[in-house]
């Protein structure tokens, strides 16, 4: 079973604090959606509203076109998997997985058959009669997932289920969780504050901050084409260059920057379209700096001096400070983070050329950013 989810103008307050403000969101049936944002952004509150554990002050929640806003959790076509897994320590894994079916009045034989099938789905078919304390953290996570799926929900809500796992196990479980979701086809809504986790598992990432949705879309769009500064800065490291729009035409935008005038294609614009004289920011990711052969055809942003460098295995992470040319606006030059090839030897004080492909750059509006 699977269903789409519609959140229509949902607002929720805790006293004077607005945890959610006018949330409008649609999640397609069978999608793996991730609510992503910093602590206190409202993502867990929104998950609780979806699950029926909190009643919104305003707005509606629809699952499969049915208004479930006033329906309690036990009667909704959804189940929730919590971070602590909430397994019953005195029950076998089979009884844990079949608990929801038991509450629905299913006979023992039928619920045992379903529990066995669910444990087989998560690779624990041989552990039917074991107890939770006999399992590792990753295995307990699988049991909790099997229990949540056993009742065939239209919607599965996951509240940071991988947060307690170590890095290697977390990455393994990300792959398994994604594979299981594709196999069963249930709509998943998953809460996390981990950007890498979100990009690894999501069909759609919903970025939240301050009780509002800042951005939504597939991982590639959220990372490479964020709509505002908050999303750009939250989704990993990003560099920003202040600019002012000089001229904008059908296919080109000309910008004044402290590193000289820059001409970019209009396709670099994201968010609201600016007008001449508006302040904007050019944004690029650390890995977008081009060196050597890769620099051919790239835009020249001038020379920069390496402030410091650290070896990260796959790359060298450096902070560089542009050498601002004479006659341009001065002030304390801004340091940028760049990723250089692992084989490139650099030290503090070395000069590097800041060359960037126009297709890697985006232009963000200054107003309306979070």
C-alpha positions in Angstrom: 0.0 0.0 0.0 1.1 3.5 -0.7 -0.4 7.0 -0.9 0.4 10.6 -1.5 0.6 13.1 1.3 -0.7 16.6 1.2 0.0 19.2 3.9 -2.3 22.2 3.5 -1.5 25.4 5.4 -0.4 23.6 8.6 0.6 25.9 11.5 1.5 24.7 15.0 2.5 26.7 18.1 3.9 25.7 21.5 2.7 28.6 23.5 4.1 31.7 21.9 6.6 29.8 19.9 5.7 29.1 16.2 7.1 25.6 15.5 5.4 25.4 12.1 4.1 28.3 10.0 1.8 27.8 7.0 3.4 24.6 5.7 2.2 23.7 2.2 3.7 20.5 0.9 2.8 17.6 -1.4 4.7 14.3 -1.3 4.0 11.9 -4.1 2.9 8.3 -3.5 5.8 5.8 -3.3 8.4 8.6 -2.7 11.2 8.5 -0.2 11.0 12.1 1.2 13.4 13.4 3.8 12.7 16.3 6.1 16.1 18.0 6.7 17.2 20.9 8.8 19.0 22.0 11.9 17.8 21.3 15.5 14.6 23.3 16.2 13.7 23.8 12.6 10.3 22.1 12.9 10.9 18.8 11.1 10.1 16.5 14.1 7.0 18.6 14.9 5.9 18.2 11.3 6.4 14.4 11.5 4.4 14.3 14.7 1.6 16.2 13.0 1.7 13.7 10.1 1.5 10.8 12.6 -1.3 12.4 14.6 0.7 12.8 17.7 0.2 16.6 17.5 -2.9 18.5 16.4 -2.2 21.5 14.2 -3.6 24.8 15.2 -4.5 25.5 11.6 -4.4 23.5 8.4 -5.1 20.0 7.2 -3.2 16.7 6.6 -4.4 14.4 3.8 -3.1 10.9 3.2 -4.3 9.3 -0.1 -6.8 12.2 -0.5 -8.4 11.5 2.9 -8.4 14.2 5.5 -6.8 12.6 8.6 -6.3 15.8 10.6 -8.6 14.8 13.4 -7.9 11.1 13.3 -5.8 9.6 16.1 -2.5 7.8 15.4 -3.9 4.3 15.8 -6.6 4.8 13.2 -4.4 6.5 10.6 -3.0 4.6 7.6 0.5 5.4 8.8 3.0 4.0 11.2 5.9 5.6 13.0 9.4 4.2 13.6 11.1 6.0 16.4 14.8 6.6 17.0 14.9 4.3 20.1 13.1 1.6 18.1 10.7 1.0 21.2 11.0 -2.9 21.0 9.4 -4.9 23.7 12.4 -6.6 25.6 10.3 -9.5 26.9 9.0 -10.5 23.5 10.6 -12.5 20.7 11.4 -10.7 17.5 8.5 -12.5 15.9 6.1 -11.3 18.5 7.5 -7.8 18.3 7.0 -7.6 14.5 3.5 -9.1 14.8 2.4 -6.8 17.7 0.5 -4.4 15.5 -1.2 -7.3 13.7 -2.2 -8.7 17.1 -3.7 -5.4 18.0 -5.8 -5.6 14.8 -7.1 -9.0 15.8 -5.2 -11.1 13.3 -4.9 -14.8 14.3 -1.6 -16.1 15.6 -0.8 -18.2 12.6 -1.5 -15.4 10.2 0.5 -12.9 12.1 3.4 -15.3 12.5 3.5 -15.9 8.8 3.5 -12.1 8.2 6.2 -11.5 10.8 8.4 -14.2 9.2 7.9 -12.5 5.8 8.9 -9.1 7.2 11.9 -10.5 9.1 12.9 -12.2 5.8 12.6 -8.8 4.1 15.1 -7.2 6.5 17.5 -10.3 6.5 16.6 -11.6 9.9 14.4 -14.6 9.1 16.6 -16.9 11.2 16.1 -14.7 14.3 12.3 -15.2 14.8 12.6 -16.5 18.3 15.4 -14.4 19.6 15.0 -11.4 22.0 16.0 -7.8 21.3 18.9 -7.8 23.8 20.6 -10.5 21.7 20.8 -8.2 18.7 23.2 -5.4 17.6 22.0 -1.9 17.1 21.7 -2.3 13.3 19.7 -5.6 13.8 17.3 -3.9 16.2 16.8 -1.1 13.7 15.8 -3.8 11.1 13.3 -5.3 13.5 11.7 -2.0 14.2 11.4 -1.4 10.4 9.9 -4.9 9.9 7.3 -4.2 12.7 6.4 -0.8 11.1 5.9 -2.4 7.7 4.0 -5.5 8.9 0.7 -3.6 9.1 1.0 -2.5 5.4 0.8 1.2 6.1 0.2 3.7 3.3 2.8 6.0 4.9 5.8 5.2 7.0 7.2 7.9 9.2 10.8 7.6 10.4 12.1 9.8 13.2 15.9 9.8 12.9 16.1 6.0 13.0 19.8 5.9 12.1 21.0 8.5 14.6 22.3 6.1 17.2 24.4 4.0 14.8 28.1 4.4 14.1 29.2 5.9 10.8 29.9 2.7 8.9 26.8 0.9 10.1 24.7 4.1 9.4 25.9 4.1 5.8 25.1 0.4 5.4 21.7 0.9 6.8 21.1 3.9 4.5 21.6 1.6 1.5 19.4 -1.1 3.0 16.6 1.3 4.0 16.6 2.7 0.4 16.5 -0.7 -1.1 13.7 -1.9 1.1 11.6 1.2 0.4 12.0 0.6 -3.3 11.0 -3.0 -2.8 7.8 -2.4 -0.8 6.8 0.9 -2.6 5.5 2.5 0.6 5.7 6.3 0.9 8.5 7.1 3.4 8.9 10.4 5.3 12.2 10.4 7.1 13.6 13.0 9.5 17.3 13.7 9.8 19.7 16.6 10.4 22.4 14.8 8.4 22.9 16.2 4.9 24.9 13.3 3.6 22.2 10.8 4.8 19.5 12.9 3.2 21.3 12.9 -0.2 22.0 9.2 0.1 18.5 8.0 0.6 16.0 10.6 -0.6 14.0 10.9 -3.8 13.0 14.3 -2.5 14.6 16.5 0.2 12.5 19.1 2.0 14.8 21.6 3.7 13.3 23.3 6.8 14.3 26.2 9.0 12.4 28.4 11.4 9.3 26.3 11.1 9.0 26.9 7.3 10.0 25.0 4.1 13.0 26.7 2.6 13.5 24.4 -0.4 12.4 21.1 -1.8 13.4 18.9 -4.7 15.6 16.0 -5.6 19.1 15.8 -4.0 20.9 17.1 -7.1 18.7 20.2 -7.3 19.0 21.0 -3.6 22.7 20.7 -3.7 23.5 22.2 -7.0 20.6 24.6 -7.5 19.5 25.8 -4.1 16.8 28.5 -4.0 18.3 30.6 -1.3 21.4 31.2 0.8 20.2 29.1 3.8 19.8 26.0 1.6 23.1 26.6 -0.1 25.0 27.1 3.2 23.2 24.2 5.0 23.8 21.6 2.2 27.5 21.3 2.8 30.2 23.9 2.3 29.5 26.8 0.0 31.4 30.0 -1.0 29.7 33.3 -1.6 30.9 36.3 -3.5 28.9 39.6 -3.1 27.8 41.2 -6.3 25.5 43.8 -7.8 23.5 43.4 -11.0 24.8 45.7 -13.7 22.7 44.5 -16.6 20.4 41.6 -17.3 19.3 40.4 -20.8 17.5 37.5 -22.2 20.5 35.2 -22.0 23.2 37.0 -20.0 23.6 38.7 -16.6 26.5 41.1 -15.9 27.6 41.5 -12.3 30.0 43.9 -10.5 32.1 42.1 -7.8 35.1 42.9 -5.8 37.0 40.5 -8.1 36.0 42.4 -11.2 32.9 42.4 -13.5 31.6 38.9 -14.3 29.2 37.9 -17.1 27.2 34.7 -16.5 24.3 33.0 -18.3 20.8 33.8 -17.1 20.5 30.1 -16.3 22.8 30.7 -13.3 19.9 32.6 -11.7 18.0 30.8 -8.9 15.2 32.1 -6.8 13.6 35.4 -7.7 14.8 37.2 -10.9 16.7 40.4 -9.9 16.8 43.7 -11.5 19.6 46.1 -12.4 21.1 47.5 -9.2 19.9 44.6 -7.0 22.4 43.0 -4.6 23.0 39.3 -5.3 25.5 36.6 -4.4 27.5 34.3 -6.6 27.7 30.9 -5.0 30.0 28.0 -5.8 30.9 24.7 -4.1 34.5 24.0 -2.9 34.9 21.2 -5.5 34.0 23.5 -8.4 37.4 25.2 -8.5 39.1 24.2 -11.7 42.9 23.6 -12.1 45.2 22.5 -14.8 43.5 21.0 -17.9 40.1 21.3 -16.3 40.5 25.1 -16.1 40.2 25.5 -19.9 37.2 27.6 -20.8 36.6 28.5 -17.1 35.9 32.0 -15.9 38.9 33.8 -14.3 38.3 35.0 -10.8 41.9 36.0 -10.3 44.7 34.7 -8.1 44.4 33.7 -4.5 46.8 32.8 -1.7 46.5 29.6 0.3 45.9 30.4 3.9 45.9 26.8 5.1 45.6 23.2 3.8 44.5 19.9 5.2 44.6 16.4 3.5 41.1 14.7 3.5 42.0 11.6 1.6 39.9 12.2 -1.5 41.0 15.8 -1.8 42.9 18.6 -0.2 40.7 21.1 1.6 42.2 24.6 1.5 41.2 28.1 2.5 42.3 30.6 0.0 42.1 34.5 0.0 41.7 36.3 -3.3 44.3 38.9 -4.3 41.9 41.8 -5.0 43.2 43.9 -7.8 44.0 47.6 -7.4 41.1 50.0 -8.1 38.4 47.6 -6.9 36.6 47.8 -3.7 38.9 46.8 -0.9 38.4 45.8 2.7 39.2 42.5 4.5 39.3 39.9 1.7 37.0 37.0 2.1 38.5 33.5 2.4 37.0 30.7 0.3 37.1 27.0 0.8 38.3 25.0 -2.2 38.9 21.3 -2.8 42.2 20.7 -4.7 43.2 17.3 -6.1 44.8 14.9 -3.6 47.9 14.8 -5.6 48.4 18.5 -5.7 51.0 19.7 -3.2 50.2 23.1 -1.7 51.3 25.0 1.3 50.3 28.2 3.1 51.3 31.2 1.0 51.2 29.4 -2.4 49.2 31.1 -5.2 46.4 29.4 -7.0 44.2 30.7 -9.8 40.5 30.9 -9.0 38.9 29.5 -12.2 35.3 28.4 -12.2 33.0 27.1 -15.0 30.0 29.3 -15.6 27.7 26.2 -15.4 28.9 25.5 -11.8 28.0 29.0 -10.6 24.6 30.1 -9.3 23.3 33.6 -8.5 21.2 33.9 -5.4 19.0 36.8 -4.4 20.0 38.6 -1.2 16.4 39.3 -0.2 14.2 36.5 0.9 17.2 34.3 2.0 16.9 32.7 5.5 
